[in-house]
Amino acid sequence: MGIRRFWIVTLAASTALAAGAVPASAVPAGHVYTIASWAMNEPAGARVMRDGSGNGHNGMIGSEVITGGFYRFTRLEPDTPPPHPRHLVVVPDSSALDPGTRDFEITLRLRTVYQFGNIIQKGQATVPGGSYKLQIPSGHVQCWFRGAAGQVLVTAPRAINDGNWHVVTCTRYSDGVALVIDGVKVAGRWGATGMISNSWPLSIGGKTSCDQRTVGCDYFAGDLDYVRIDAADQDWQ
């Protein structure tokens, strides 16, 4: 299931998707299962993010996250104390949320006019077991996977912090990482990352372990309409 196959896959553009809809994975049917599907359509004031996959990966919504049809993360000054843990949505650690050695895919729908922050991640840069994240420096989406065999960073060539909704899909394969935005392949890079399995929670909106002094929290600012995680039904052979 190499990265070559990914380049011929097209996803529905964000303009064709109704708000709150969660699209199918780019991995062909019969070779993928849904790990978590967060529609993010809870009512205003909700504090539990419900996993629609049936796998029970519910998350705790911080009190600074605005809910009601989608999630809004307000802007916080970068690297300025104090940290704001209530800015995050946090899903407890589960091995199912680790890529392991499977093809692993994250799809989300976002809207922002800002140019900074970690959108979703599990683990941080130096933690044992590897890590992964999607971030948006200078308005350019980046996918980053770090595992036992190495790390691969893929960057979108154009910024998407234009205030419009965009669908982003980041896929890790045995031989590389690929990025699709609004149904168009925009970037990919060869490179093995290998096993990724850590004991950290999954966080949406920034880092869980930070102090805004020695470690920045990289808080995301903008709106999220859904997040979905899919994986291949077996590890690489």
WOLIN-V130972 format. One record per helix or strand of 3 or more residues. SS is the DSSP state (H for helix, E for strand). FROM is the first residue (numbers start at 1). TO is the last residue. If there is no record, write none. Layout:
SS/FROM/TO + SS/FROM/TO
This chain:
H/3/6 + H/14/16 + E/32/38 + E/59/61 + E/71/73 + H/85/87 + E/89/91 + H/95/97 + E/104/111 + E/118/122 + E/131/135 + H/137/139 + E/142/147 + E/150/155 + E/166/173 + E/176/181 + E/184/190 + E/202/204 + E/222/232
